[in-house]
Amino acid sequence: MKTNKRPPYSVYPHVSNEKVALRKIINSDINAIIEISFYDAIQAISLEQAIEMNSKIDNDYDNSNSIHWGIIDNQTNEIVGTCGYYRGFHKDQGELGCVLLPQYRGKGFMTDAMLLAIDFGFKNIGLKRIFAVTSKQNDKAIRLLERIGFKKNSELQENEVEYELIAAKRQY
């Protein structure tokens, strides 16, 4: 059942399957994810900058504009990446973004994390459309998006491409 409920929630959402969990990023995680910490397409280069970016992301969540999870390997309880919805939920749409630490790429973490985030977006947030933007050269991201059901929607400026999922076309 779709609830059309936007963040923030009374309890920060935690979703999981056998392989991964999506949970709130806590301060003790930040040192491990400096190299994949971004805000407004700017990458953190220090712990202080990564903490500041995470604070801005938390503020976006508090203002109903995003939800940002750490991707946790359930076997080791270590953070392996980040995943979430960014830039608001205008017209029941959400932009899904993700990034993995290099040493965890190609091991299935992102597939599981994205599927959990998609399910949460459609069922809990009430999104009707989920989209993702990547560069045309990011073959691995494009293969991932296509493998989990995204369809190419449009080519954008600056050598980027948009993929989308439509809720009405998915079975729940």
NULUMRO-347777 format. One line per field, with one value per residue (C-alpha): x, y, z; residue number from 1. Coordinates in pm, 1 decimal. Example, Ala and Ser with C-alpha at 12.3 -4.5 7.8 and 13.67 -1.06 7.14 Angstrom:
% NULUMRO-347777
xx <- c(1230.0, 1367.0)
yy <- c(-450.0, -106.0)
zz <- c(780.0, 714.0)
i <- c(1, 2)
This chain:
% NULUMRO-347777
xx <- c(0.0, 140.8, 132.9, 276.5, 472.1, 774.1, 1069.8, 1140.3, 1000.6, 961.5, 1224.9, 1489.6, 1406.7, 1618.6, 1561.6, 1750.9, 1772.2, 2013.1, 2312.4, 2281.5, 2111.4, 2031.5, 2057.8, 2128.5, 2492.1, 2641.8, 2950.0, 3164.6, 3094.1, 3219.2, 3593.0, 3541.0, 3343.2, 3536.0, 3637.2, 3272.9, 3127.2, 2971.3, 2736.6, 2625.1, 2870.3, 3166.9, 3375.3, 3497.6, 3874.0, 3892.2, 3710.3, 3587.6, 3444.0, 3277.0, 3120.4, 2994.8, 2847.4, 2675.5, 2528.7, 2388.3, 2243.4, 2082.8, 1937.1, 1795.3, 1631.2, 1484.6, 1341.7, 1175.1, 1415.6, 1612.6, 1680.8, 2040.8, 2145.7, 2472.3, 2493.7, 2603.2, 2748.0, 2545.0, 2829.0, 3090.3, 2867.6, 3095.0, 2976.9, 3044.6, 2873.0, 2583.5, 2246.8, 1945.2, 1700.6, 1819.8, 1686.2, 1330.9, 1022.1, 849.9, 552.4, 593.8, 934.7, 1266.1, 1620.5, 1804.4, 2181.0, 2443.3, 2815.5, 3029.2, 3375.2, 3608.7, 3699.3, 3332.6, 3242.2, 3134.7, 3016.7, 2641.2, 2610.5, 2473.9, 2215.6, 2070.8, 2088.3, 1919.8, 1640.0, 1575.1, 1574.5, 1341.7, 1099.2, 1105.5, 1052.3, 747.1, 586.7, 672.5, 735.4, 465.4, 677.9, 528.5, 859.5, 1219.7, 1500.7, 1879.1, 2132.6, 2478.8, 2742.8, 2715.3, 3057.5, 2963.7, 2901.8, 2886.0, 2617.5, 2419.0, 2437.7, 2325.1, 2031.1, 1921.4, 1964.5, 1730.0, 1465.2, 1540.8, 1472.9, 1663.8, 1449.4, 1659.1, 2002.6, 2094.2, 2344.8, 2701.7, 2728.2, 2473.4, 2183.7, 1866.6, 1706.7, 1368.3, 1131.9, 756.8, 552.7, 253.8, 475.5, 598.8, 422.6, 354.3)
yy <- c(0.0, 337.1, 598.2, 908.0, 982.4, 1207.7, 1236.9, 1316.1, 1016.7, 972.4, 696.4, 708.8, 426.0, 112.6, -143.9, -463.9, -800.0, -1089.9, -914.4, -543.4, -293.7, 67.1, 283.8, 638.9, 740.4, 805.1, 1007.8, 697.4, 601.3, 923.2, 858.1, 538.8, 717.8, 1043.1, 939.8, 886.9, 1185.2, 1439.1, 1734.4, 1936.7, 1737.1, 1843.2, 1566.7, 1589.4, 1603.9, 1600.4, 1452.5, 1798.2, 1857.6, 1513.2, 1584.9, 1921.4, 1757.0, 1490.2, 1765.5, 1935.6, 1602.1, 1554.4, 1905.1, 1817.2, 1511.1, 1725.2, 1957.2, 1667.7, 1693.9, 1369.6, 1044.2, 924.6, 581.9, 411.3, 71.7, -179.8, -524.7, -746.7, -999.7, -750.6, -462.0, -225.5, 62.4, -12.6, 281.8, 525.1, 532.8, 757.4, 1001.4, 1355.9, 1695.7, 1664.3, 1469.8, 1713.1, 1560.2, 1226.2, 1170.2, 1086.2, 1090.6, 783.3, 804.5, 567.3, 518.0, 231.1, 230.7, 88.4, -228.3, -336.2, -285.7, -586.7, -787.6, -730.5, -474.0, -200.3, -421.5, -518.4, -162.7, -12.9, -271.6, -194.9, 180.2, 138.7, -70.0, 190.4, 473.5, 321.5, 160.0, 399.9, 740.0, 686.1, 779.4, 731.2, 770.9, 704.6, 828.1, 811.2, 1022.8, 907.5, 987.4, 818.1, 660.7, 500.6, 156.8, -19.3, 216.4, 185.6, -195.3, -189.6, 39.1, -172.6, -497.3, -378.2, -258.0, 106.0, 220.7, 493.7, 805.5, 1084.6, 1213.6, 1521.4, 1799.3, 1757.8, 1401.2, 1256.7, 1017.2, 967.9, 632.4, 582.3, 340.2, 405.1, 269.2, 180.5, -55.4, -245.9, -528.1, -490.1)
zz <- c(0.0, -97.6, 175.0, 2.0, 319.9, 283.3, 517.1, 790.0, 976.5, 1351.8, 1325.4, 1051.4, 809.3, 829.3, 555.5, 490.9, 323.8, 381.9, 223.2, 306.5, 532.6, 454.2, 765.4, 876.8, 841.2, 1182.2, 1270.1, 1318.9, 952.8, 799.2, 812.8, 609.5, 335.5, 284.0, -69.5, -170.6, 16.7, -220.1, -193.3, -496.1, -710.7, -494.2, -339.6, 19.1, 58.7, 437.7, 734.5, 832.2, 485.2, 482.8, 824.0, 697.0, 386.1, 594.0, 811.0, 498.4, 383.4, 726.4, 699.0, 354.9, 513.7, 793.5, 524.2, 334.0, 39.6, 67.5, 240.7, 254.4, 377.2, 446.7, 277.0, 539.0, 466.1, 700.6, 731.4, 854.0, 972.6, 776.4, 562.4, 194.4, 25.8, 24.0, -146.3, -137.7, -287.3, -346.9, -461.1, -335.0, -431.8, -669.1, -853.5, -668.7, -829.9, -667.2, -800.0, -677.8, -643.8, -513.4, -475.3, -345.7, -200.9, -469.5, -278.6, -265.9, -631.0, -836.8, -534.0, -558.0, -279.9, -502.6, -672.4, -334.7, -199.2, -504.8, -498.2, -130.3, -197.8, -498.1, -294.5, -15.4, -262.6, -424.2, -118.5, 163.6, 9.1, -252.5, -552.2, -896.1, -1078.2, -978.6, -1197.2, -1199.7, -1387.5, -1484.9, -1743.5, -2081.6, -2020.3, -1687.6, -1837.0, -1499.1, -1366.7, -1688.9, -1677.5, -1313.4, -1387.8, -1684.3, -1489.4, -1213.8, -1456.3, -1534.6, -1889.7, -2070.0, -2069.9, -2218.7, -2301.2, -2103.6, -2137.4, -2017.9, -2152.1, -1908.7, -1952.4, -1746.2, -1667.4, -1502.4, -1334.1, -1333.6, -1041.3, -1260.3, -1460.6, -1152.4, -972.6, -599.0)
i <- c(1, 2, 3, 4, 5, 6, 7, 8, 9, 10, 11, 12, 13, 14, 15, 16, 17, 18, 19, 20, 21, 22, 23, 24, 25, 26, 27, 28, 29, 30, 31, 32, 33, 34, 35, 36, 37, 38, 39, 40, 41, 42, 43, 44, 45, 46, 47, 48, 49, 50, 51, 52, 53, 54, 55, 56, 57, 58, 59, 60, 61, 62, 63, 64, 65, 66, 67, 68, 69, 70, 71, 72, 73, 74, 75, 76, 77, 78, 79, 80, 81, 82, 83, 84, 85, 86, 87, 88, 89, 90, 91, 92, 93, 94, 95, 96, 97, 98, 99, 100, 101, 102, 103, 104, 105, 106, 107, 108, 109, 110, 111, 112, 113, 114, 115, 116, 117, 118, 119, 120, 121, 122, 123, 124, 125, 126, 127, 128, 129, 130, 131, 132, 133, 134, 135, 136, 137, 138, 139, 140, 141, 142, 143, 144, 145, 146, 147, 148, 149, 150, 151, 152, 153, 154, 155, 156, 157, 158, 159, 160, 161, 162, 163, 164, 165, 166, 167, 168, 169, 170, 171, 172)
